[in-house]
Amino acid sequence: MSTLSIRIPDSLHESLKRVSREDSISINQFVAAAVAEKVTALETETYIKARAARGSKSRFSEILEKVPDLKTEEEST
């Protein structure tokens, strides 16, 4: 485990104490979860952009192209 000291505005610290107390967790647990959530969101965005940049068709797209384009009953009438 690492130790991290941060400076935050007093108002944010008060909100942090209140919210963590309402969730019955420590401030450390709350901050760790919040950081994990943000890091995951950013890494997911990076992953999706990297996949999109590959430019090649996915296996799913290749299979989907093999499915015949059939009309529904509503389109047939």
Protein Blocks (a to p, Z undefined) as FASTA:
>chain_A
ZZddddddfklmmmmmmmmmmnopafklmmmmmmmmmmmmmmmmmmmmmmmmnopacfkl
mmmmmpccdddfklmZZ
